[in-house]
Amino acid sequence: MRAAALLAVALFLAAAPAARATTQQEVEEALTCQCGCGLTVHACNHLQCGSGEPMKKEISERLAGGETKQAILDAFRTRYGEKVLSSPTFHGFNRLAWVTPFAAILAGGLVLALTIRRWGARGSTPAPVPPPPSDGDGGLRARLARELAEFDAE
């Protein structure tokens, strides 16, 4: 019984998400390089980049000092403004930047679904059925039979 309880506690602790330290790469990918390349600090491919290299060094120093990812990002946002973040925050007007792509995809899907439904409704109407032959067609049928007989005779 005691072994089962210890096993249950061990499994619970193993399944609990471990508190992991923030890596330098995570912080670098959350910041945009200010050299004008448009890439993250981690992905900036300029050799000896005048912006990216000092930022990488500062991130390394701050992480070594025990600062959290959010504290480092806040410090860079204070210095460079909102543009330094690689993704907009979910506050104020920036909510529009997060919602607009999803709203556009949803609206496009709705328009597509309605268009397909209309096309399907048009195609499902039955073709008009020709009226049954009337008695007035008797003369035409006789003429057709006579002309076909003459054609076969030739």
HUNORWO-V33204 format. One record per helix or strand of 2 or more residues. SS is the DSSP state (helix for helix, strand for strand). FROM is the first residue (numbers start at 1). TO is the last residue. If there is no record, write none. Layout:
((SS | FROM | TO) (SS | FROM | TO))
This chain:
((helix | 2 | 15) (helix | 24 | 29) (strand | 31 | 32) (helix | 52 | 64) (helix | 69 | 80) (helix | 82 | 84) (helix | 94 | 123) (helix | 135 | 153))
